[in-house]
Amino acid sequence: MNQSAKVDLLSIFFPMWNEEDYVERAVRAAEDECQRLIGIGEIAAYELLIVDDCSTDRTPEIADALAAADSRVRVVHHPVNRGLGGSIKTGFESVRGDVVLYTDADLPFEMLELGRALRVLRHYEADMVSAYRLDRTGEGPRRAIYSFVYNSLVQWTFGTRVRDINFAFKLVRRHVLDVARPVSEGSFIDAELVIRAQKLGFHIVQIGVDYFPRTRGISTLSSPAVIRRMLKEMRELRAELAHLTPVAR
């Protein structure tokens, strides 16, 4: 496989639950960047996918309107709320691109960083680009402490080297998703994908990006219930993940 070739189809998907304040902004930003990437020859085509996790606000209505106006935008609606892990798994199962980016609807980074990530993916012949936040002071001390403890725990437990494992900027080649299939239904899915990819022998490159914390809506990732579930999934998956062996490529 020639990993230096231009991307034929780039897929970007957004897991969304009650994101009416962000959904249109996220899609427009992705559209603008994808059109720019087509113009400079980085990609040939793109698709945008919204995974609506049974939202109770206007997210489904806005998403459907965007899809009706542009055939490159699609929407998958969950009939019941499945959480972040379920939404990301739906995204992985639904996208068709040979390179896939998933990120949050509130756009925690400038979408122009996607072009840099694609260049890094190509230049280093990487299988995944995982971004980390350069400055996290804007999110508040409690979340920064939670994140530091969680990243340290994951690194110690699974031997990972990724420094900001739950940050929602993962650019992944299709062949990684074909074999590193995460099973988590909760927020541990970000870490699980990286751990599986690393243990399967895939090449992961990290880049630092400027971070833009959420200004509207509610983030639930530092809630006690979410943290308890992440720790539970870590315990349940540790035995399986420890026995993964590199795949031939």
Helices and strands as residue ranges (DSSP letters): E 7-16, H 23-39, E 43-52, H 59-69, E 73-77, H 83-94, E 99-103, H 113-123, E 128-133, G 137-139, H 141-158, E 169-173, H 174-179, H 189-199, E 204-209, H 224-242
